[in-house]
Amino acid sequence: MAEYFLCLDADFFSQRIRPSLAESWRRRSFAPCRSLCREMLPAAEEYARRFHLAEETPFVARIAEGFPFDRSYWRQLTGEILLFAAVEIPEFPHVAETLCCLLAPQEQGDDRPPREHSSPIRQALCGSRDVSFGGAIYRPDRAGYNDRGDVARLADYLQGIQPDRWMPEDLSEMREVEADERADELAFAREWFPDLAAFYRRMTNERRVAVIESIY
């Protein structure tokens, strides 16, 4: 499973994205989103150009032109708006389970607490709360959100971690990692961890929030 870290301007998210999508869901109409969708069109075009996507009309363009409301389409629209509004989408390798094993071994396995009660490292990697817009939750099992308070709290937490204290035996609960592979897995986590800590510190300094969405 891959995680997309969508870094958004906090004010734009709270003042433009959240109210528009919440009102759209409440009224069962895309009308409250149409001006926002028109605003997103240049970003959608730039995204398609940058990633050489097939020439397919983005959903935000169809909504801007008057596409009728449907709940499933609302979630599709939400996904596009979050993607196109992101000011940064850093690429991190998938070492979430390794870091959680090192820093929150009590959460190994499938029986995990809900987001708001999970460990700080899992919140940093998966979000501290659901992505909600009024009464609607966007992909509750696949997308999490860290607001500005969460971002600052988690930045401080990550800053205090000392990866040099991790030991290969700390990964003993990861059954899929053989004993002779633990040192390499640990080295990879140590190499990547500072990027995660720097990302959260940067978000704090630049007044940003994060939506973390799992794909596949």
Order of alpha helices (4+ residues) and beta strands (2+ residues): beta-alpha-alpha-alpha-alpha-alpha-alpha-beta-beta-beta-alpha-alpha-beta
